[in-house]
Amino acid sequence: MTAEASQAGPSAGPASDGLRPLRIALLTYKGNPFCGGQGVYVRHLSRELARLGHRVEVIGAQPYAVLDEGYDGLGLTELPSLDLYRQPDPFRTPKRDEYRDWIDALEVGTMWTGGFPEPLTFSLRARRHLRARRGDFDVVHDNQTLGYGLLGDVGAPLVTTIHHPITVDRRLELDAAGTWQRRLSVRRWYAFTRMQKRVARRLPSVLTVSGTSRQEIIEDLGVRQDRIHVVHIGADTDLFSPDPSVAVVPGRIVTTSSADVPLKGLVFLVEALAKVRAEQPGAHLVVVGKRPAEGPVAQAVERYGLEGAVEFVKGISDAELVDLVRSAQVACVPSLYEGFSLPAAEAMATGTPLVATTGGAIPEVAGRDGETCLAVPPGDAGALAAALTRLLGDSELRARLGAAGRERVLRQFTWARAAEGTVARYREAMATAASGAGRATGAVPAAEPAAHRPAPAGADVLPDTLPDTGAVPVPAADTSDRESRATC
C-alpha cells in the first residue's frame, strides 16, 4: 500500500481511553511475522492499537509486514530497500538500474564487506520519508532499528522499542565461534551494534518487553534507566487457545527456532532428545523453522542418529501452527537467552505444558519451576532431557502445568494489555515534547560524557558502515548462517 492509500483517518469519536485517537507511524526494517519476533510484534501490536481506535501506518522494508485485515485505520506503506538477502538469491549484486541514490550504494557496499546494512539504511530512508510527511503523525514508533537516521528531527515525538540488545546475540556468537576467521566474520557482521549503542543513548523514550531486557539495555547500551519503560507483550489468546478436539500425539515435543544460531539453544535440545529416547523411544521433535543444511544442529542430528526423530516445518499458517502446538505433549524453549519469549507465551496459552530454560527473561514469562512450567538451566542438555522425560511420563503433571500456564498468560501477557501500555507511553512522549522538556528525537543530557555523543549523522555514517581495518568479505562457510539471520 502506498502512503497515499493509507491516509484514512481514525474514527471521529474518542479512542478507548477517552482521549483523541492518535496517528501512529510504526517503523520496522524487517516485518515478516513468520521468521522472527519483531514481525510478530508489529503484526499484533498494530492490530490492537487499531482496535483501540487509533490510526496505525506501518512503514517497513522487505520482508514486508503482514497485517491483519478488516481494521479501519490500519495500513502498510512499503519503503523498499534493495532486498539484498531475498530468496532465492541472497547476497545478490543489484543491476545498475536498481540503484536510486547514495543510500543504495551504501547498502551494497556494506554487504560486500561483510556487514549488515539494513538498520542504518532503513533509518535513513525512514527519516527522509517522515520529514516529507511532516504533520501526518502524532508519534513515531521505531521497532528496534536504532539507526543514525532517527537522530534529529523525524517530524513527531519518537518512541523506540528495544526487545533486547543485539549485543547479546553478538556475544553468544563470538563465544561459539571456533576459528579466528569465524570470529572476524561475526565481529564485522555485528558492526552495526556500535551505531545502535550510540543511538540508544540519545533516545528520550525506550520501551522494552521485560525487566531482564531493561537491565541488559542499561548495562550493554548505556541507556539511562529513567528513560526505559517495561511494557510486557504477549500471546494472541483468541488464536492460541486450548482445543480438546485436536488429538495429542504421544511423545511429540514442539519448539520454535527461526534461525540456526547459538542464542536459540536448539543444539542442546537435539542432544537432550537423544537422551530422552533412551527411556522414551517414541519421543520425537518438531521444529518450527528452517532445516539447517549444515552447522551444529545438522551435525548433532546426524551424530545422534535422529534423522527420523527430528522434523522441521516452515511456512505453515497460523491455524496450522496452533494445531501443531496443541498436538504436542510438551512444548520446549531451549534458548540460552530471550528478551521475552513469545513461543513460551503462545504454548502456555494453548494449555500445552512447557519445559523452558532460565535464560534471560524466560522465567518472567514462564513462571516458577513446578508451578507453571518445568525450568532448567540454559545450555544443559542433561537437565533438559530429565525435565522432558519427567513431563512426557506424567499425565497429571502435564494437565496441571498446562492449565496453570494458560491462566498465567491470560492474567499477564496479552496483546490488548500491551497496546494499552504502549499508548500510555505515546501520550507521555507527546506531552513531554509539547512541554519543551525534551525533544522528539532526544537531546543528549548535559551529564552524559562527550565520548558518548555521536557526531552529526553525515559524519558518523561512514566509519560505522565501511569495513574495519583488516576486515574481509564473509567467508563462504558462514554464508548460510548469515542468510538465516538476514532473511528473518
BALUMZA-86786 format. One record per residue (C-alpha): z, y, x; residue in one letter. Coordinates in Angstrom, 3 decimals, m for minus. Each point is the difference from the previous one (the first is absolute). Example, Ala and Ser with C-alpha at 12.3 -4.5 7.8 and 13.67 -1.06 7.14 Angstrom:
<gugus>
GUGU         Z         Y         X  r
GUGU     7.800    m4.500    12.300  A
GUGU    m0.660     3.440     1.370  S
</gugus>
This chain:
<gugus>
GUGU         Z         Y         X  r
GUGU     0.000     0.000     0.000  M
GUGU    m0.805     3.471     1.309  T
GUGU     2.485     2.839     0.146  A
GUGU    m1.773     1.675    m2.917  E
GUGU     0.126    m3.173    m2.086  A
GUGU     3.758    m0.297     0.343  S
GUGU     0.949     3.508    m1.115  Q
GUGU     1.298    m0.919    m3.451  A
GUGU     3.301     1.764    m0.310  G
GUGU     3.349    m1.411    m1.079  P
GUGU     1.114    m0.085    m3.572  S
GUGU     0.909     3.306    m1.611  A
GUGU     3.572    m1.069    m0.674  G
GUGU     2.826    m0.377     2.492  P
GUGU     0.367    m2.945     2.345  A
GUGU     2.619    m2.683    m0.599  S
GUGU     2.660     2.090     1.774  D
GUGU    m0.592     2.862    m2.468  G
GUGU    m1.643     2.253     2.605  L
GUGU    m3.584     1.056     0.632  R
GUGU    m2.296    m2.884     0.985  P
GUGU    m1.004     0.072     3.667  L
GUGU    m3.417    m0.150     1.635  R
GUGU     0.447    m2.450     2.877  I
GUGU    m2.327    m0.772     2.913  A
GUGU     0.920    m3.443     1.355  L
GUGU    m1.550    m0.622     3.422  L
GUGU    m0.610    m3.473     1.411  T
GUGU    m2.168    m0.789     2.994  Y
GUGU    m0.020    m3.687    m1.022  K
GUGU     0.364    m0.837    m3.660  G
GUGU    m0.945    m3.639    m0.514  N
GUGU     2.943    m1.616    m1.858  P
GUGU    m1.137    m3.530     0.813  F
GUGU     0.732     0.048     3.725  C
GUGU     2.949     2.268     0.619  G
GUGU     3.100     1.679    m1.405  G
GUGU    m1.320     3.566     0.224  Q
GUGU    m2.784    m0.777    m2.483  G
GUGU     2.469    m1.667    m2.352  V
GUGU     2.197     3.104     0.219  Y
GUGU    m2.855     2.341    m0.923  V
GUGU    m1.175    m2.134    m2.898  R
GUGU     3.344    m0.430    m1.703  H
GUGU     1.494     3.416     0.764  L
GUGU    m3.108     1.821    m1.253  S
GUGU     0.066    m1.990    m3.241  R
GUGU     3.664     0.717    m0.658  E
GUGU    m0.394     3.695     0.830  L
GUGU    m2.811     0.157    m2.549  A
GUGU     2.222    m1.778    m2.544  R
GUGU     2.572     2.748     0.522  L
GUGU    m2.605     2.566    m1.075  G
GUGU    m1.235     1.317     3.358  H
GUGU    m3.562     0.314     1.274  R
GUGU    m0.528    m2.071     3.129  V
GUGU    m3.082     0.214     2.176  E
GUGU    m0.053    m2.667     2.681  V
GUGU    m2.026     1.215     2.980  I
GUGU    m0.861    m2.777     2.420  G
GUGU    m2.337    m1.620     2.485  A
GUGU    m1.307    m3.540     0.294  Q
GUGU     1.139    m2.504    m1.057  P
GUGU     0.397     2.135    m3.110  Y
GUGU     3.034    m0.193    m2.232  A
GUGU    m0.205    m2.173    m3.102  V
GUGU     1.614     1.831    m2.903  L
GUGU     1.072    m1.266    m3.397  D
GUGU    m2.290     1.117    m2.815  E
GUGU     0.826     1.586    m3.311  G
GUGU     2.315     2.812     1.147  Y
GUGU    m0.874     3.626    m0.737  D
GUGU     0.075     2.225     3.045  G
GUGU    m0.227    m2.839     2.535  L
GUGU    m3.093     0.014     2.216  G
GUGU    m1.391    m0.812     3.421  L
GUGU    m1.812     2.371     2.339  T
GUGU    m1.812    m1.756     2.830  E
GUGU     0.282     1.720     3.372  L
GUGU    m2.118    m2.350     2.114  P
GUGU     0.453    m0.819     3.641  S
GUGU    m2.666    m1.799     2.026  L
GUGU     1.660    m3.261    m1.103  D
GUGU    m0.117    m1.419     3.515  L
GUGU     2.043    m3.099    m0.786  Y
GUGU    m1.807    m1.172    m3.115  R
GUGU    m1.118    m3.560    m0.550  Q
GUGU    m2.206    m1.687     1.056  P
GUGU    m0.524     2.287     3.021  D
GUGU     3.373     1.334     1.243  P
GUGU    m0.045     2.242     3.093  F
GUGU    m3.556     0.979    m0.823  R
GUGU    m1.932     2.834     1.643  T
GUGU    m1.283     2.397    m2.690  P
GUGU    m3.627     1.013    m0.132  K
GUGU    m0.865     3.518     1.104  R
GUGU    m0.606     1.262    m3.536  D
GUGU     3.505    m1.072    m1.085  E
GUGU     1.687     2.685     2.103  Y
GUGU     0.939     3.055    m2.050  R
GUGU     2.235     2.065     2.284  D
GUGU     2.290    m0.013     3.032  W
GUGU     2.673    m1.987    m1.855  I
GUGU    m2.408    m2.918    m0.289  D
GUGU    m0.710     0.195     3.740  A
GUGU     3.734     0.009     0.696  L
GUGU     0.486    m3.050    m2.223  E
GUGU    m2.669    m2.020     1.805  V
GUGU     1.103     1.085     3.474  G
GUGU     3.580    m1.046    m0.668  T
GUGU    m1.099    m3.404    m1.285  M
GUGU    m2.289    m0.532     3.005  W
GUGU     2.954     0.526     2.339  T
GUGU     2.292    m2.436    m1.788  G
GUGU     2.015     2.446    m2.104  G
GUGU     0.555     0.180    m3.751  F
GUGU    m1.425     3.316    m1.284  P
GUGU     0.489    m0.099    m3.754  E
GUGU     3.378     1.757    m0.435  P
GUGU    m1.245     2.987     2.003  L
GUGU    m3.530     0.223    m1.349  T
GUGU     1.046    m0.496    m3.622  F
GUGU     2.621     2.746     0.354  S
GUGU    m2.641     2.415     1.331  L
GUGU    m2.381    m0.775    m2.858  R
GUGU     2.829     0.253    m2.525  A
GUGU     1.078     3.423     1.263  R
GUGU    m3.540     1.319    m0.297  R
GUGU    m0.313    m1.454    m3.517  H
GUGU     3.350     1.350    m1.193  L
GUGU    m0.600     3.493     1.378  R
GUGU    m3.330     0.128    m1.828  A
GUGU     1.856    m0.800    m3.230  R
GUGU     2.937     2.367     0.366  R
GUGU     1.750     0.440    m3.326  G
GUGU    m0.997    m3.408    m1.408  D
GUGU     3.318    m1.688     0.853  F
GUGU     3.705     0.739    m0.337  D
GUGU     0.973    m2.473     2.717  V
GUGU    m1.706    m2.115     2.655  V
GUGU     1.474    m3.464     0.646  H
GUGU    m1.060    m1.676     3.230  D
GUGU     0.333    m3.780     0.209  N
GUGU     0.898    m0.482     3.698  Q
GUGU    m3.094     1.567     1.540  T
GUGU     2.132     2.261     2.209  L
GUGU    m3.070     1.554     1.616  G
GUGU    m0.303     3.382     1.677  Y
GUGU    m2.199     1.218    m2.835  G
GUGU     3.044     0.132    m2.276  L
GUGU     1.676     2.636     2.136  L
GUGU    m0.726     3.529    m1.063  G
GUGU    m1.064     1.076    m3.468  D
GUGU    m1.258    m2.753    m2.337  V
GUGU     0.074     2.183    m3.100  G
GUGU     3.201    m1.324    m1.617  A
GUGU     3.478    m1.243     0.941  P
GUGU    m0.184    m3.255     1.956  L
GUGU     2.091    m3.131    m0.558  V
GUGU    m0.564    m3.042     2.221  T
GUGU     0.925    m3.656    m0.447  T
GUGU     0.770    m1.961     3.161  I
GUGU     0.426    m3.648    m0.951  H
GUGU     1.246    m0.815     3.487  H
GUGU    m0.854     1.333     3.468  P
GUGU    m3.095    m1.726     1.411  I
GUGU     1.811     0.182     3.332  T
GUGU     1.875    m3.091    m1.203  V
GUGU    m3.287    m1.935    m0.300  D
GUGU    m0.995     1.249     3.446  R
GUGU     3.253    m1.166     1.557  R
GUGU    m0.217    m3.478    m1.519  L
GUGU    m3.620    m0.447     1.051  E
GUGU     0.775     1.071     3.552  L
GUGU     2.850    m2.520     0.100  D
GUGU    m2.414    m2.728    m1.106  A
GUGU    m2.799     0.978     2.412  A
GUGU    m0.484    m2.710     2.609  G
GUGU    m2.181     1.758     2.579  T
GUGU    m0.299     3.450     1.525  W
GUGU    m3.449     0.352    m1.536  Q
GUGU     1.447    m0.727    m3.411  R
GUGU     2.827     2.506     0.556  R
GUGU    m2.485     2.651     1.067  L
GUGU    m2.072    m0.640    m3.116  S
GUGU     3.051     0.245    m2.276  V
GUGU     1.112     3.251     1.614  R
GUGU    m3.422     1.548    m0.419  R
GUGU    m0.358    m1.128    m3.630  W
GUGU     3.358     1.510    m0.900  Y
GUGU    m0.580     3.283     1.855  A
GUGU    m0.122     1.721    m3.413  F
GUGU     3.761    m0.551    m0.380  T
GUGU     0.619     2.876     2.435  R
GUGU    m1.808     2.289    m2.423  M
GUGU     1.981    m1.415    m2.912  Q
GUGU     3.282     0.696     1.785  K
GUGU    m0.971     3.623     0.599  R
GUGU    m1.198     0.540    m3.543  V
GUGU     2.991    m1.721    m1.616  A
GUGU     2.412     2.374     1.777  R
GUGU    m1.765     2.966    m1.586  R
GUGU     0.090    m1.227    m3.585  L
GUGU     2.427     1.671    m2.430  P
GUGU     0.277    m2.863    m2.504  S
GUGU    m0.268    m3.691     0.873  V
GUGU     0.385    m2.828    m2.505  L
GUGU     0.719    m3.533     1.105  T
GUGU     0.556    m3.258    m1.805  V
GUGU     3.300    m1.280     1.379  S
GUGU     3.108     0.975     1.896  G
GUGU    m1.118    m2.136     2.923  T
GUGU    m3.316     1.855     0.220  S
GUGU     1.864     3.308    m0.195  R
GUGU     2.064    m0.905     3.051  Q
GUGU    m3.098    m1.226     1.880  E
GUGU    m1.779     3.285    m0.764  I
GUGU     2.926     1.961     1.385  I
GUGU     0.231    m2.111     3.147  E
GUGU    m3.670    m0.724     0.727  D
GUGU    m1.688     3.162    m1.247  L
GUGU     2.744     2.573     0.532  G
GUGU    m0.096     1.353    m3.562  V
GUGU     3.116     1.887    m1.050  R
GUGU     2.043    m2.063    m2.420  Q
GUGU     0.364     2.828    m2.529  D
GUGU    m3.796    m0.038    m0.492  R
GUGU    m0.207    m3.702    m0.933  I
GUGU     0.579    m1.314    m3.520  H
GUGU     0.104    m3.640    m1.099  V
GUGU    m1.967    m0.825    m3.154  V
GUGU    m0.073    m3.752    m0.507  H
GUGU    m3.262    m1.543    m1.143  I
GUGU    m0.254    m3.266    m1.874  G
GUGU    m1.934    m2.588    m1.904  A
GUGU    m2.208     0.231    m3.045  D
GUGU     2.504    m1.853    m2.136  T
GUGU    m2.363    m0.265    m2.969  D
GUGU    m2.538    m1.847     2.116  L
GUGU     2.399    m1.830     2.310  F
GUGU     2.129    m1.763    m2.581  S
GUGU     1.109    m3.562    m0.743  P
GUGU    m2.324    m2.250    m2.016  D
GUGU     1.327    m3.478    m0.794  P
GUGU    m3.496    m1.126    m0.994  S
GUGU    m1.129     0.092     3.654  V
GUGU     0.681    m3.388     1.551  A
GUGU     2.050     0.030     3.192  V
GUGU    m1.623    m2.019     2.799  V
GUGU     2.541    m2.207     1.837  P
GUGU     0.405     0.956     3.642  G
GUGU    m2.046     3.205    m0.248  R
GUGU     1.091     2.937     2.169  I
GUGU    m1.823     3.326    m0.398  V
GUGU    m0.083     2.934     2.407  T
GUGU    m2.066     3.168     0.442  T
GUGU    m1.419     0.930     3.382  S
GUGU    m2.818     2.542    m0.080  S
GUGU    m0.607    m0.032     3.763  A
GUGU     0.695    m2.401     2.857  D
GUGU     2.389     2.249     1.897  V
GUGU     3.434    m0.788     1.495  P
GUGU     1.757     2.311    m2.458  L
GUGU    m0.615    m2.404    m2.902  K
GUGU     1.657    m2.994     1.685  G
GUGU    m2.479    m2.485    m1.476  L
GUGU    m0.036    m2.111     3.158  V
GUGU     3.728    m0.722    m0.498  F
GUGU    m0.616    m1.080    m3.585  L
GUGU    m2.725    m2.397     1.120  V
GUGU     2.375    m1.492     2.559  E
GUGU     2.730    m0.216    m2.643  A
GUGU    m2.370    m1.813    m2.366  L
GUGU    m0.542    m2.704     2.603  A
GUGU     3.768    m0.533     0.102  K
GUGU     0.340     0.051    m3.792  V
GUGU    m2.672    m2.664    m0.422  R
GUGU     2.061    m2.416     2.092  A
GUGU     2.421    m0.148    m2.978  E
GUGU    m2.302     1.194    m2.806  Q
GUGU    m3.460    m1.500     0.683  P
GUGU    m1.457     1.703    m3.058  G
GUGU     0.883     3.484     1.187  A
GUGU    m3.035     2.227     0.469  H
GUGU    m0.694     3.683     0.555  L
GUGU    m2.390     2.356    m1.812  V
GUGU    m0.600     3.257     1.877  V
GUGU    m1.385     2.987    m1.898  V
GUGU    m2.170     1.476     2.724  G
GUGU    m2.897    m0.615     2.309  K
GUGU    m0.082    m3.237     2.020  R
GUGU     0.084     0.881     3.712  P
GUGU    m2.746    m1.636     2.020  A
GUGU     2.067     0.225     3.182  E
GUGU     3.321     1.300     1.233  G
GUGU     3.631    m1.195    m0.266  P
GUGU    m0.113    m1.056    m3.661  V
GUGU    m3.231    m1.986     0.342  A
GUGU     1.352    m1.635     3.135  Q
GUGU     3.283    m0.914    m1.725  A
GUGU    m1.792    m1.562    m2.970  V
GUGU    m2.042    m2.142     2.389  E
GUGU     2.919    m0.812     2.287  R
GUGU     2.168    m1.333    m2.822  Y
GUGU    m2.836    m1.793    m1.804  G
GUGU     0.341     2.127    m3.132  L
GUGU    m3.663     0.559    m0.845  E
GUGU     0.426    m1.742    m3.363  G
GUGU     3.386     1.558    m0.741  A
GUGU    m0.813     3.710     0.480  V
GUGU    m2.466     1.723    m2.326  E
GUGU    m1.178     3.606     0.200  F
GUGU    m1.239     1.837    m3.096  V
GUGU    m1.638     3.423     0.023  K
GUGU    m1.654     2.269    m2.535  G
GUGU     1.851    m1.314    m3.044  I
GUGU     0.663     2.098    m3.093  S
GUGU     3.401     1.368    m0.972  D
GUGU     0.335    m2.628    m2.720  A
GUGU    m0.864    m2.775     2.450  E
GUGU     2.509     1.334     2.526  L
GUGU     2.785     0.098    m2.581  V
GUGU    m0.725    m3.533    m1.179  D
GUGU    m0.077    m1.192     3.609  L
GUGU     3.468     1.443     0.621  V
GUGU     1.256    m1.447    m3.285  R
GUGU    m1.325    m3.434     0.984  S
GUGU     2.039    m0.103     3.212  A
GUGU     3.355    m1.676     0.270  Q
GUGU     0.901     2.523     2.710  V
GUGU    m1.337     3.375     1.133  A
GUGU     0.535     0.972     3.623  C
GUGU     0.000     3.265     1.963  V
GUGU     0.176    m0.956     3.717  P
GUGU    m0.609     3.510     1.406  S
GUGU     1.654     1.209     3.173  L
GUGU     0.139     3.469    m1.553  Y
GUGU    m0.866     1.649    m3.307  E
GUGU     0.426     3.584    m1.096  G
GUGU     0.566    m1.242    m3.556  F
GUGU    m1.750    m3.329    m0.862  S
GUGU    m2.001     0.112    m3.191  L
GUGU    m0.685    m3.763     0.182  P
GUGU     3.744    m0.624    m0.226  A
GUGU     0.406     2.250    m3.036  A
GUGU    m3.052    m1.460    m1.730  E
GUGU     1.067    m3.602     0.559  A
GUGU     3.492     0.751    m1.273  M
GUGU    m1.467     1.731    m3.055  A
GUGU    m1.775    m3.221    m0.993  T
GUGU     3.268    m1.914     0.220  G
GUGU    m1.211    m2.012     3.004  T
GUGU     2.905    m0.712     2.393  P
GUGU    m0.305     1.712     3.365  L
GUGU     0.652    m0.864     3.625  V
GUGU    m0.189     3.140     2.127  A
GUGU     0.940     1.207     3.438  T
GUGU     2.375     2.852     0.659  T
GUGU    m2.685     1.972     1.867  G
GUGU     0.012     3.747    m0.616  G
GUGU     0.489     0.996    m3.634  A
GUGU    m0.494    m3.451    m1.503  I
GUGU     3.735    m0.441    m0.790  P
GUGU    m0.063     3.290    m1.946  E
GUGU    m2.587    m1.544    m2.280  V
GUGU     0.909    m3.684    m0.025  A
GUGU     3.769     0.437    m0.241  G
GUGU     2.792    m2.189     1.308  R
GUGU    m0.389    m3.490     1.359  D
GUGU     0.918    m2.567    m2.628  G
GUGU     0.023     2.531    m2.856  E
GUGU    m3.608     1.091    m0.498  T
GUGU    m1.732    m1.761     2.904  C
GUGU     0.579    m2.152     3.056  L
GUGU    m0.001     2.253     3.073  A
GUGU    m0.713    m1.057     3.594  V
GUGU    m0.336     1.835     3.323  P
GUGU    m3.525     1.187     0.873  P
GUGU    m1.928    m2.056     2.545  G
GUGU     2.130    m3.137    m0.503  D
GUGU    m2.224    m2.879    m1.113  A
GUGU     2.927    m2.425    m0.119  G
GUGU     2.022     2.188    m2.380  A
GUGU    m3.092     0.585    m2.107  L
GUGU    m0.623    m3.753    m0.229  A
GUGU     3.597    m0.696    m0.986  A
GUGU    m0.066     2.562    m2.810  A
GUGU    m3.347    m1.224    m1.324  L
GUGU     1.130    m3.626     0.073  T
GUGU     3.220     0.877    m1.799  R
GUGU    m1.761     1.945    m2.738  L
GUGU    m2.793    m2.522    m0.526  L
GUGU     2.613    m2.698    m0.514  G
GUGU     2.324     1.846    m2.415  D
GUGU    m1.413     0.814    m3.445  S
GUGU     3.231     1.623    m1.222  E
GUGU     0.073     2.364     2.981  L
GUGU    m3.642     0.897    m0.571  R
GUGU     0.680     0.848    m3.648  A
GUGU     3.073     2.094     0.833  R
GUGU    m1.632     1.990     2.809  L
GUGU    m3.179     0.517    m2.009  G
GUGU     1.835     1.461    m2.991  A
GUGU     2.239     2.191     2.164  A
GUGU    m2.982     1.265     1.989  G
GUGU    m1.876     1.038    m3.134  R
GUGU     3.038     1.868    m1.294  E
GUGU     0.409     1.833     3.334  R
GUGU    m3.590     1.257    m0.051  V
GUGU     0.217     1.153    m3.627  L
GUGU     3.162     1.889     0.802  R
GUGU    m1.079     1.706     3.240  Q
GUGU    m3.659    m0.376     0.986  F
GUGU    m2.613     1.065    m2.536  T
GUGU    m2.998     2.311     0.362  W
GUGU     1.183     2.112    m2.946  A
GUGU     3.199     0.853     1.864  R
GUGU    m2.005     0.656     3.166  A
GUGU    m2.266     2.471    m1.788  A
GUGU     2.917     1.867    m1.543  E
GUGU     1.691     0.352     3.385  G
GUGU    m3.248     1.135     1.616  T
GUGU    m0.603     2.715    m2.604  V
GUGU     3.506     1.342     0.610  A
GUGU    m0.900     0.406     3.686  R
GUGU    m3.305     1.662    m0.875  Y
GUGU     1.803     2.615    m2.070  R
GUGU     2.564     0.535     2.745  E
GUGU    m2.760     0.563     2.584  A
GUGU    m1.780     2.445    m2.312  M
GUGU     3.204     1.945    m0.607  A
GUGU     0.721     0.181     3.716  T
GUGU    m3.499     1.281     0.735  A
GUGU     0.172     2.554    m2.814  A
GUGU     3.340     1.330     1.191  S
GUGU    m1.337     0.593     3.496  G
GUGU     2.686    m2.214     1.513  A
GUGU    m2.684    m2.231     1.503  G
GUGU    m3.743    m0.273     0.276  R
GUGU    m2.141    m2.547    m1.769  A
GUGU    m0.971    m1.646     3.246  T
GUGU     3.293     0.342     1.808  G
GUGU     1.046     2.523     2.594  A
GUGU     1.558    m1.219     3.196  V
GUGU     3.738     0.757    m0.250  P
GUGU     1.333     2.498     2.491  A
GUGU     2.367    m2.587     1.447  A
GUGU    m2.780    m2.487     0.742  E
GUGU    m0.782    m0.270     3.730  P
GUGU    m3.269     1.550     1.081  A
GUGU    m1.081    m3.378     1.399  A
GUGU    m0.084    m1.323    m3.541  H
GUGU    m2.412     2.659    m1.210  R
GUGU    m3.639    m0.998    m0.066  P
GUGU    m2.595     2.476     1.148  A
GUGU    m2.445     1.323    m2.593  P
GUGU    m1.984    m2.783    m1.612  A
GUGU    m3.230     0.763     1.814  G
GUGU     1.714    m0.099     3.382  A
GUGU     1.941    m3.173    m0.702  D
GUGU    m2.737    m2.157    m1.498  V
GUGU    m1.795    m0.963     3.162  L
GUGU     2.873    m1.147     2.243  P
GUGU     1.236    m2.409    m2.637  D
GUGU    m3.310    m1.439    m1.066  T
GUGU    m1.967    m0.334     3.209  L
GUGU     0.836    m2.911     2.299  P
GUGU     3.137     0.059     2.069  D
GUGU    m0.564    m0.128     3.728  T
GUGU    m1.110    m3.500     0.875  G
GUGU    m0.637    m1.046    m3.603  A
GUGU    m2.707    m2.568    m0.533  V
GUGU    m1.931    m1.089    m3.087  P
GUGU     1.686    m2.612    m2.163  V
GUGU    m0.412    m3.426     1.624  P
GUGU    m2.061    m2.442    m2.027  A
GUGU     2.971    m2.314    m0.393  A
GUGU     1.857     2.687    m1.946  D
GUGU    m2.764     0.829    m2.466  T
GUGU     1.076    m2.295    m2.838  S
GUGU     3.559     1.331     0.133  D
GUGU    m1.193     3.612    m0.023  R
GUGU    m2.328    m0.834    m2.886  E
GUGU     2.824    m1.435    m2.122  S
GUGU     2.016     3.182     0.337  R
GUGU    m2.824     2.514    m0.236  A
GUGU    m1.541    m1.451    m3.146  T
GUGU     3.350    m0.043    m1.787  C
</gugus>
